[in-house]
Amino acid sequence: MRTSDNVEQVMPRYYAQRAAEYERVFDKPHRQPDIATLQAWLRKQFAGRRVLEVATGTGFWLPAATADATAWLGTDLNPEVLAVAQQKPLDFHKVRFQHADAYALAATVAPGGFDAAFAGLWFSHVPMSRRAAWLAQLHACLQPGARVVLMDNRYVAGDSTPITRHDDEGNGFQQRQLSDGSTHEVLKNFPTAAEFAALLGGRAFEFRELTYFWTLVYEV
Ligand SMILES: C[S@@+](CC[C@H](N)C(=O)[O-])C[C@H]1O[C@@H](n2cnc3c(N)ncnc32)[C@H](O)[C@@H]1O
């Protein structure tokens, strides 16, 4: 299967099918200290900001991340996951959700009104060849000086799902199983600070590694 078909069809379908069981991944006891650290950190990152979120999913981070934000637009391709996010204890005076393709944000998201962007556990699913273009069209939706916050998994041997193959451009793939027994091959990358330095072309950024997650912050 071509990598583009995996990213455009297999991966979104996998997350739609996983919606009801997605948040089990956050139950792992050994990850709780990192998760608590990130929740407190996200709350601070978005205080007073108008945030565009890409690939919101079930909204696991939103009670913390939106707490002190001024406005929040969560977007995702899959209605199945946004339906779960709608059930979260959130202030729906300031939090809205919208279906949007993360690779075509300008088609659905009105630009200019955002002074921050957030994508959690998303960048790892962006093929290496699409990273620069994905960031460029995200930046185009934001105000000058906006803060961009990305956060994702680190690869931890013995804990992370193993990478079973790489494609020609270096993307890794995992075999994942859902509770209905179905298996799905999902593109998953583990970017480094050096890769972000190259991608961000001289822009200052902060890349931080926890035990199970990394975070990246910079300004547009
Ligand atoms: C690993 S989940 C991340 C969910 C959430 N941000 C989190 O941190 O828990 C990846 C999400 O990407 C969404 N997704 C997949 N392809 C997408 C696309 N082309 N555009 C927007 N969202 C997409 C899936 O529906 C899923 O909710």
The ligand as a MOL file (V3000), in Angstrom:
LIG
                    3D

  0  0  0     0  0            999 V3000
M  V30 BEGIN CTAB
M  V30 COUNTS 27 29 0 0 0
M  V30 BEGIN ATOM
M  V30 1 C -3.5190 9.9710 17.9960 0
M  V30 2 S -5.0720 10.7590 17.7510 0 CHG=1
M  V30 3 C -4.7650 12.2540 18.6520 0
M  V30 4 C -5.9820 12.7400 19.3740 0
M  V30 5 C -5.7370 13.8430 20.4120 0
M  V30 6 N -5.1290 15.0120 19.8230 0
M  V30 7 C -4.9180 13.3560 21.5770 0
M  V30 8 O -3.8460 13.9300 21.8530 0
M  V30 9 O -5.3620 12.4240 22.2420 0 CHG=-1
M  V30 10 C -4.9750 11.2590 16.0790 0
M  V30 11 C -6.2390 11.9580 15.5880 0
M  V30 12 O -6.0400 12.3750 14.2380 0
M  V30 13 C -7.2900 12.3410 13.5960 0
M  V30 14 N -7.0420 12.4050 12.1580 0
M  V30 15 C -6.5740 11.4390 11.3340 0
M  V30 16 N -6.3900 11.9230 10.0920 0
M  V30 17 C -6.7650 13.2230 10.1280 0
M  V30 18 C -6.7990 14.2660 9.1730 0
M  V30 19 N -6.4010 14.0880 7.9000 0
M  V30 20 N -7.2320 15.4780 9.5660 0
M  V30 21 C -7.6500 15.7070 10.8370 0
M  V30 22 N -7.6330 14.7560 11.7920 0
M  V30 23 C -7.1890 13.5310 11.4420 0
M  V30 24 C -7.9270 11.0820 14.1020 0
M  V30 25 O -9.3260 11.0910 13.9460 0
M  V30 26 C -7.5080 11.1130 15.5730 0
M  V30 27 O -8.4860 11.7260 16.3510 0
M  V30 END ATOM
M  V30 BEGIN BOND
M  V30 1 1 1 2
M  V30 2 1 2 3
M  V30 3 1 2 10
M  V30 4 1 3 4
M  V30 5 1 4 5
M  V30 6 1 5 6
M  V30 7 1 5 7
M  V30 8 2 7 8
M  V30 9 1 7 9
M  V30 10 1 10 11
M  V30 11 1 11 12
M  V30 12 1 11 26
M  V30 13 1 12 13
M  V30 14 1 13 14
M  V30 15 1 13 24
M  V30 16 1 14 15
M  V30 17 1 14 23
M  V30 18 2 15 16
M  V30 19 1 16 17
M  V30 20 1 17 18
M  V30 21 2 17 23
M  V30 22 1 18 19
M  V30 23 2 18 20
M  V30 24 1 20 21
M  V30 25 2 21 22
M  V30 26 1 22 23
M  V30 27 1 24 25
M  V30 28 1 24 26
M  V30 29 1 26 27
M  V30 END BOND
M  V30 END CTAB
M  END
